[in-house]
Amino acid sequence: MGHTSLIEPLESRTLFSAAGLSLPNVLTGAPPAEALAARHVSHVVHLNGTISGSYGAQSLVPDVGRTYSFTGTGRVHPMNAANLSGQITTPGFIETGIATGQLTLSGVSGSVTLTVKGPKENGFGPMPPRLTFSITSATGKYGGAKGNGHIVIRLDAASGTFTMKF
């Protein structure tokens, strides 16, 4: 008994496109790299407006400067209505130093976090009236935001209130 092999032709196969997806993306459900990059495109944000509120100042460690804690509200473009919270610490037991801290502005469309620095000053000096800031992180509509600028700050020790102008 002889066997003869019969070769049957296979119809053409069309592969479905997986453009933009790599195997790890398919397996993990992670978005393509292009989509991730698009989410983190940086853009410059110019802050302009006024925040007012209350503050407290305390020296928790004798050798460290005073830590000022701020909570306030106001209008800051491009956020419109904004809440502010954060802390700034002045130099302590040191010949000269700078005030440093972090402030966060938040609104309905997202938030921006600012790293704040003051000018060089003597240790145990007062809160400087003018600070510089850089946007170090942002969320929501402001994701990827970059920018820097100045803050003019006025403290009223008698009432425990402040005004910051961006």
TORSE-416540 format. One record per atom (N, C-alpha, C): x, y, z; residue in three letters; atom name; residue number from 1. Coordinates in pm, whole numbers. Atoms other than C-alpha are relative to their C-alpha. Layout:
N
> X,Y,Z,residu,atome,num
> X,Y,Z,Ala,CA,NUM
...
# end
This chain:
166
> X,Y,Z,residu,atome,num
> 82,-115,0,Met,N,1
> 0,0,0,Met,CA,1
> 87,122,0,Met,C,1
> -76,-122,13,Gly,N,2
> 151,312,-108,Gly,CA,2
> -81,120,43,Gly,C,2
> 64,-125,-43,His,N,3
> 74,643,45,His,CA,3
> 50,112,-87,His,C,3
> -39,-119,74,Thr,N,4
> 73,947,-160,Thr,CA,4
> -39,120,83,Thr,C,4
> 29,-122,-76,Ser,N,5
> 91,1282,5,Ser,CA,5
> -70,99,-90,Ser,C,5
> 74,-101,73,Leu,N,6
> -150,1538,-105,Leu,CA,6
> 23,133,71,Leu,C,6
> -26,-133,-57,Ile,N,7
> -48,1897,-47,Ile,CA,7
> -113,90,-46,Ile,C,7
> 110,-90,32,Glu,N,8
> -338,2131,-24,Glu,CA,8
> 48,143,17,Glu,C,8
> -39,-140,-17,Pro,N,9
> -286,2501,-79,Pro,CA,9
> -78,64,115,Pro,C,9
> 66,-75,-106,Leu,N,10
> -364,2727,216,Leu,CA,10
> -43,135,-55,Leu,C,10
> 42,-131,48,Glu,N,11
> -568,3037,155,Glu,CA,11
> 87,107,65,Glu,C,11
> -84,-106,-53,Ser,N,12
> -397,3366,214,Ser,CA,12
> -55,45,135,Ser,C,12
> 37,-45,-135,Arg,N,13
> -400,3491,571,Arg,CA,13
> 35,148,13,Arg,C,13
> -26,-141,-25,Thr,N,14
> -429,3857,661,Thr,CA,14
> 17,17,150,Thr,C,14
> -25,-23,-141,Leu,N,15
> -275,3953,993,Leu,CA,15
> -63,131,41,Leu,C,15
> 58,-123,-50,Phe,N,16
> -455,4205,1203,Phe,CA,16
> 112,94,43,Phe,C,16
> -102,-98,-34,Ser,N,17
> -262,4525,1259,Ser,CA,17
> 6,20,151,Ser,C,17
> -23,-33,-141,Ala,N,18
> -115,4589,1602,Ala,CA,18
> 91,121,7,Ala,C,18
> -85,-118,7,Ala,N,19
> 44,4917,1507,Ala,CA,19
> -5,76,131,Ala,C,19
> -9,-78,-123,Gly,N,20
> 162,5111,1809,Gly,CA,20
> 3,-85,125,Gly,C,20
> -4,86,-118,Leu,N,21
> 148,4810,2040,Leu,CA,21
> 118,-94,-10,Leu,C,21
> -106,99,-5,Ser,N,22
> 443,4606,2140,Ser,CA,22
> -52,-115,85,Ser,C,22
> 46,116,-73,Leu,N,23
> 412,4265,2295,Leu,CA,23
> -21,30,148,Leu,C,23
> 26,-29,-141,Pro,N,24
> 458,4394,2651,Pro,CA,24
> -126,83,21,Pro,C,24
> 121,-80,-14,Asn,N,25
> 179,4649,2594,Asn,CA,25
> -123,-88,-9,Asn,C,25
> 114,89,16,Val,N,26
> -57,4378,2478,Val,CA,26
> -19,-83,124,Val,C,26
> 9,87,-117,Leu,N,27
> 23,4160,2775,Leu,CA,27
> -38,76,127,Leu,C,27
> 24,-74,-124,Thr,N,28
> 8,4433,3042,Thr,CA,28
> -118,96,-10,Thr,C,28
> 106,-99,15,Gly,N,29
> -258,4660,2898,Gly,CA,29
> 51,142,13,Gly,C,29
> -58,-133,-11,Ala,N,30
> -17,4953,2931,Ala,CA,30
> -17,73,-133,Ala,C,30
> 12,-76,125,Pro,N,31
> -65,5235,2678,Pro,CA,31
> 133,4,-75,Pro,C,31
> -123,-10,79,Pro,N,32
> 186,5269,2394,Pro,CA,32
> 88,114,49,Pro,C,32
> -96,-101,-44,Ala,N,33
> 498,5474,2461,Ala,CA,33
> -36,138,-51,Ala,C,33
> 37,-131,56,Glu,N,34
> 372,5751,2231,Glu,CA,34
> -109,66,84,Glu,C,34
> 108,-55,-82,Ala,N,35
> 61,5792,2447,Ala,CA,35
> 55,50,133,Ala,C,35
> -60,-45,-126,Leu,N,36
> 270,5812,2764,Leu,CA,36
> 77,129,-20,Leu,C,36
> -77,-121,29,Ala,N,37
> 499,6072,2608,Ala,CA,37
> -93,118,-19,Ala,C,37
> 93,-109,25,Ala,N,38
> 199,6279,2499,Ala,CA,38
> -58,54,131,Ala,C,38
> 53,-44,-128,Arg,N,39
> 75,6293,2859,Arg,CA,39
> 97,90,74,Arg,C,39
> -100,-72,-75,His,N,40
> 400,6446,2980,His,CA,40
> 68,110,-80,His,C,40
> -55,-111,77,Val,N,41
> 456,6718,2724,Val,CA,41
> -1,122,91,Val,C,41
> -5,-114,-90,Ser,N,42
> 576,7018,2918,Ser,CA,42
> -45,127,-72,Ser,C,42
> 41,-130,51,His,N,43
> 431,7363,2871,His,CA,43
> 22,102,112,His,C,43
> -29,-105,-97,Val,N,44
> 507,7692,3041,Val,CA,44
> -130,58,52,Val,C,44
> 116,-59,-67,Val,N,45
> 253,7821,3291,Val,CA,45
> 49,125,73,Val,C,45
> -32,-126,-67,His,N,46
> 268,8184,3406,His,CA,46
> -106,26,105,His,C,46
> 94,-24,-109,Leu,N,47
> 107,8232,3746,Leu,CA,47
> -12,150,26,Leu,C,47
> 24,-142,-22,Asn,N,48
> -54,8570,3808,Asn,CA,48
> -127,14,83,Asn,C,48
> 118,-19,-83,Gly,N,49
> -287,8656,4095,Gly,CA,49
> 37,18,146,Gly,C,49
> -18,-26,-143,Thr,N,50
> -333,8691,4471,Thr,CA,50
> -68,-108,82,Thr,C,50
> 54,94,-98,Ile,N,51
> -386,8444,4754,Ile,CA,51
> 9,66,137,Ile,C,51
> 1,-51,-137,Ser,N,52
> -484,8549,5107,Ser,CA,52
> -47,-111,93,Ser,C,52
> 42,102,-95,Gly,N,53
> -526,8342,5418,Gly,CA,53
> 67,18,134,Gly,C,53
> -60,-4,-133,Ser,N,54
> -385,8251,5755,Ser,CA,54
> 131,-78,2,Ser,C,54
> -127,70,-13,Tyr,N,55
> -44,8137,5867,Tyr,CA,55
> 33,-17,148,Tyr,C,55
> -54,20,-134,Gly,N,56
> 130,8006,6174,Gly,CA,56
> 150,-18,-14,Gly,C,56
> -145,13,3,Ala,N,57
> 501,8012,6260,Ala,CA,57
> 45,-66,129,Ala,C,57
> -52,66,-118,Gln,N,58
> 687,7782,6494,Gln,CA,58
> 144,-44,-22,Gln,C,58
> -137,50,1,Ser,N,59
> 1041,7677,6581,Ser,CA,59
> -2,-130,79,Ser,C,59
> 7,129,-66,Leu,N,60
> 1031,7306,6655,Leu,CA,60
> 134,-46,55,Leu,C,60
> -134,37,-43,Val,N,61
> 1407,7257,6685,Val,CA,61
> 79,130,19,Val,C,61
> -67,-129,-26,Pro,N,62
> 1619,7534,6845,Pro,CA,62
> 98,45,-107,Pro,C,62
> -100,-40,98,Asp,N,63
> 1891,7527,6577,Asp,CA,63
> -56,25,-139,Asp,C,63
> 64,-15,131,Val,N,64
> 1647,7532,6286,Val,CA,64
> -81,129,1,Val,C,64
> 79,-123,9,Gly,N,65
> 1477,7847,6165,Gly,CA,65
> -148,-25,24,Gly,C,65
> 145,11,-19,Arg,N,66
> 1107,7913,6189,Arg,CA,66
> -65,-64,-122,Arg,C,66
> 79,60,107,Thr,N,67
> 865,7706,5985,Thr,CA,67
> -135,70,-3,Thr,C,67
> 126,-69,21,Tyr,N,68
> 573,7902,5845,Tyr,CA,68
> -93,-92,-79,Tyr,C,68
> 101,82,69,Ser,N,69
> 260,7706,5749,Ser,CA,69
> -110,90,-51,Ser,C,69
> 96,-88,66,Phe,N,70
> 19,7870,5503,Phe,CA,70
> -121,-78,-49,Phe,C,70
> 124,51,59,Thr,N,71
> -344,7803,5410,Thr,CA,71
> -78,121,-48,Thr,C,71
> 72,-116,51,Gly,N,72
> -533,8039,5183,Gly,CA,72
> -77,-31,-127,Gly,C,72
> 79,9,124,Thr,N,73
> -760,8100,4886,Thr,CA,73
> 15,130,-77,Thr,C,73
> -3,-120,83,Gly,N,74
> -774,8343,4599,Gly,CA,74
> -19,-34,-145,Gly,C,74
> 10,19,145,Arg,N,75
> -759,8379,4224,Arg,CA,75
> 138,13,-60,Arg,C,75
> -130,1,65,Val,N,76
> -448,8286,4030,Val,CA,76
> -19,-52,-142,Val,C,76
> 9,41,140,His,N,77
> -441,8276,3650,His,CA,77
> 113,-98,-29,His,C,77
> 116,40,77,Pro,N,78
> -465,8030,3477,Pro,CA,78
> -99,-88,75,Pro,C,78
> 85,92,-77,Met,N,79
> -632,7836,3760,Met,CA,79
> -135,61,37,Met,C,79
> 116,-72,-52,Asn,N,80
> -892,8098,3849,Asn,CA,80
> -7,-22,150,Asn,C,80
> 10,21,-144,Ala,N,81
> -1020,8005,4197,Ala,CA,81
> 103,-106,41,Ala,C,81
> -106,92,-41,Ala,N,82
> -732,7839,4383,Ala,CA,82
> 13,-2,152,Ala,C,82
> -34,17,-142,Asn,N,83
> -646,7703,4726,Asn,CA,83
> 151,-13,8,Asn,C,83
> -143,9,-21,Leu,N,84
> -295,7731,4863,Leu,CA,84
> 26,-67,135,Leu,C,84
> -47,56,-126,Ser,N,85
> -123,7520,5127,Ser,CA,85
> 149,-26,-14,Ser,C,85
> -142,29,5,Gly,N,86
> 239,7467,5219,Gly,CA,86
> 76,60,116,Gly,C,86
> -89,-46,-105,Gln,N,87
> 536,7551,5434,Gln,CA,87
> 126,62,-57,Gln,C,87
> -129,-62,32,Ile,N,88
> 844,7772,5417,Ile,CA,88
> 78,10,130,Ile,C,88
> -86,-5,-119,Thr,N,89
> 1135,7746,5661,Thr,CA,89
> 112,100,-24,Thr,C,89
> -108,-99,8,Thr,N,90
> 1374,8035,5724,Thr,CA,90
> 128,-60,58,Thr,C,90
> -126,54,-51,Pro,N,91
> 1744,7981,5803,Pro,CA,91
> 7,5,153,Pro,C,91
> -14,8,-145,Gly,N,92
> 1835,7881,6158,Gly,CA,92
> 138,40,46,Gly,C,92
> -130,-28,-61,Phe,N,93
> 2164,7863,6346,Phe,CA,93
> 109,-17,-105,Phe,C,93
> -94,-1,110,Ile,N,94
> 2381,7950,6048,Ile,CA,94
> 31,146,-29,Ile,C,94
> -35,-140,25,Glu,N,95
> 2567,8264,5947,Glu,CA,95
> -92,61,-105,Glu,C,95
> 94,-44,103,Thr,N,96
> 2373,8305,5622,Thr,CA,96
> -64,-123,-63,Thr,C,96
> 72,108,66,Gly,N,97
> 2119,8091,5441,Gly,CA,97
> -116,56,-79,Gly,C,97
> 117,-44,74,Ile,N,98
> 1800,8104,5241,Ile,CA,98
> -124,-71,54,Ile,C,98
> 127,62,-33,Ala,N,99
> 1437,8039,5320,Ala,CA,99
> -36,-96,-114,Ala,C,99
> 40,97,102,Thr,N,100
> 1310,7729,5138,Thr,CA,100
> -131,-64,41,Thr,C,100
> 124,67,-32,Gly,N,101
> 982,7549,5112,Gly,CA,101
> -73,-48,-123,Gly,C,101
> 83,53,107,Gln,N,102
> 704,7408,4906,Gln,CA,102
> -143,50,22,Gln,C,102
> 139,-46,-2,Leu,N,103
> 362,7553,4823,Leu,CA,103
> -75,-73,-110,Leu,C,103
> 84,64,101,Thr,N,104
> 78,7383,4637,Thr,CA,104
> -123,85,-24,Thr,C,104
> 123,-68,43,Leu,N,105
> -191,7569,4445,Leu,CA,105
> -88,-106,-64,Leu,C,105
> 90,100,59,Ser,N,106
> -495,7356,4364,Ser,CA,106
> -133,65,-35,Ser,C,106
> 130,-48,47,Gly,N,107
> -815,7419,4173,Gly,CA,107
> -78,-117,-58,Gly,C,107
> 85,106,52,Val,N,108
> -1092,7224,4003,Val,CA,108
> 63,-76,-116,Val,C,108
> -61,65,117,Ser,N,109
> -874,7144,3699,Ser,CA,109
> 137,-61,26,Ser,C,109
> -130,58,-30,Gly,N,110
> -558,7032,3879,Gly,CA,110
> 77,84,100,Gly,C,110
> -83,-71,-98,Ser,N,111
> -271,7153,4092,Ser,CA,111
> 141,21,-55,Ser,C,111
> -142,-23,28,Val,N,112
> 81,7293,4069,Val,CA,112
> 71,9,134,Val,C,112
> -82,-6,-121,Thr,N,113
> 349,7244,4333,Thr,CA,113
> 123,83,-32,Thr,C,113
> -108,-95,19,Leu,N,114
> 608,7516,4372,Leu,CA,114
> 110,-24,103,Leu,C,114
> -114,-4,-92,Thr,N,115
> 956,7493,4521,Thr,CA,115
> 36,147,13,Thr,C,115
> -15,-142,-30,Val,N,116
> 1015,7828,4688,Val,CA,116
> 136,25,65,Val,C,116
> -128,-39,-59,Lys,N,117
> 1344,8002,4772,Lys,CA,117
> 2,150,23,Lys,C,117
> -17,-141,-29,Gly,N,118
> 1428,8331,4933,Gly,CA,118
> 142,44,-32,Gly,C,118
> -137,-49,21,Pro,N,119
> 1736,8553,4896,Pro,CA,119
> 88,-38,119,Pro,C,119
> -93,27,-110,Lys,N,120
> 2047,8503,5108,Lys,CA,120
> -31,97,113,Lys,C,120
> 28,-82,-117,Glu,N,121
> 1985,8628,5462,Glu,CA,121
> 74,-57,120,Glu,C,121
> -65,45,-123,Asn,N,122
> 2131,8603,5812,Asn,CA,122
> -85,-108,66,Asn,C,122
> 71,103,-75,Gly,N,123
> 2044,8306,6029,Gly,CA,123
> -103,62,94,Gly,C,123
> 114,-43,-83,Phe,N,124
> 1720,8338,6228,Phe,CA,124
> -60,131,-49,Phe,C,124
> 59,-120,59,Gly,N,125
> 1615,8617,5988,Gly,CA,125
> -150,-17,-17,Gly,C,125
> 146,4,19,Pro,N,126
> 1251,8704,5919,Pro,CA,126
> -36,-63,-136,Pro,C,126
> 49,46,132,Met,N,127
> 1040,8571,5631,Met,CA,127
> 33,111,-100,Met,C,127
> -31,-104,98,Pro,N,128
> 1175,8753,5325,Pro,CA,128
> -128,46,-71,Pro,C,128
> 120,-52,64,Pro,N,129
> 920,8978,5153,Pro,CA,129
> -15,-42,-147,Pro,C,129
> 4,40,141,Arg,N,130
> 1009,8845,4806,Arg,CA,130
> 68,-135,-14,Arg,C,130
> -50,135,21,Leu,N,131
> 1058,8481,4706,Leu,CA,131
> 0,-32,-149,Leu,C,131
> 8,52,137,Thr,N,132
> 1130,8300,4380,Thr,CA,132
> -59,-140,7,Thr,C,132
> 56,134,2,Phe,N,133
> 953,7983,4275,Phe,CA,133
> 26,-66,-135,Phe,C,133
> -4,84,120,Ser,N,134
> 981,7701,4023,Ser,CA,134
> -110,-103,13,Ser,C,134
> 100,106,0,Ile,N,135
> 698,7466,3929,Ile,CA,135
> 75,-132,-8,Ile,C,135
> -73,128,-4,Thr,N,136
> 827,7121,4025,Thr,CA,136
> -88,-119,-31,Thr,C,136
> 91,107,41,Ser,N,137
> 517,6910,3965,Ser,CA,137
> -138,60,-21,Ser,C,137
> 134,-49,31,Ala,N,138
> 164,6946,3838,Ala,CA,138
> -90,-118,-34,Ala,C,138
> 96,106,29,Thr,N,139
> -152,6740,3796,Thr,CA,139
> -114,55,-84,Thr,C,139
> 119,-38,75,Gly,N,140
> -467,6741,3586,Gly,CA,140
> 33,78,-125,Gly,C,140
> -18,-85,118,Lys,N,141
> -493,7007,3319,Lys,CA,141
> 140,60,-7,Lys,C,141
> -132,-63,-6,Tyr,N,142
> -155,7143,3432,Tyr,CA,142
> 114,-102,-3,Tyr,C,142
> -101,105,4,Gly,N,143
> 29,6808,3406,Gly,CA,143
> 110,36,-100,Gly,C,143
> -112,-35,86,Gly,N,144
> 376,6865,3262,Gly,CA,144
> 36,147,4,Gly,C,144
> -25,-144,-4,Ala,N,145
> 366,7235,3350,Ala,CA,145
> 139,30,54,Ala,C,145
> -127,-54,-46,Lys,N,146
> 694,7419,3393,Lys,CA,146
> -17,151,12,Lys,C,146
> 6,-145,-12,Gly,N,147
> 755,7777,3495,Gly,CA,147
> 68,45,126,Gly,C,147
> -59,-59,-119,Asn,N,148
> 908,8009,3747,Asn,CA,148
> -42,145,8,Asn,C,148
> 39,-139,-18,Gly,N,149
> 850,8352,3886,Gly,CA,149
> 29,47,141,Gly,C,149
> -22,-63,-129,His,N,150
> 833,8568,4197,His,CA,150
> -130,3,79,His,C,150
> 113,-17,-92,Ile,N,151
> 606,8587,4499,Ile,CA,151
> 35,115,92,Ile,C,151
> -14,-106,-98,Val,N,152
> 566,8905,4698,Val,CA,152
> -92,-39,114,Val,C,152
> 76,48,-114,Ile,N,153
> 455,8806,5047,Ile,CA,153
> -6,107,109,Ile,C,153
> 20,-95,-111,Arg,N,154
> 309,9025,5321,Arg,CA,154
> -62,-78,115,Arg,C,154
> 50,65,-120,Leu,N,155
> 263,8887,5671,Leu,CA,155
> -52,104,98,Leu,C,155
> 53,-84,-106,Asp,N,156
> 45,9048,5937,Asp,CA,156
> 3,-84,128,Asp,C,156
> -19,82,-120,Ala,N,157
> 174,8901,6264,Ala,CA,157
> -112,18,101,Ala,C,157
> 105,-26,-100,Ala,N,158
> -99,9067,6474,Ala,CA,158
> -125,-85,-27,Ala,C,158
> 122,75,32,Ser,N,159
> -381,8890,6284,Ser,CA,159
> 29,-143,-45,Ser,C,159
> -36,133,48,Gly,N,160
> -187,8583,6165,Gly,CA,160
> -47,-25,-143,Gly,C,160
> 46,13,138,Thr,N,161
> -284,8654,5804,Thr,CA,161
> 113,36,-96,Thr,C,161
> -100,-28,102,Phe,N,162
> -86,8675,5481,Phe,CA,162
> -68,33,-132,Phe,C,162
> 38,-20,140,Thr,N,163
> -115,8791,5121,Thr,CA,163
> 122,-35,-84,Thr,C,163
> -106,32,96,Met,N,164
> 91,8641,4838,Met,CA,164
> -46,45,-138,Met,C,164
> 28,-43,137,Lys,N,165
> 105,8804,4496,Lys,CA,165
> 97,-68,-92,Lys,C,165
> -79,71,99,Phe,N,166
> 227,8595,4206,Phe,CA,166
> 14,84,-124,Phe,C,166
# end
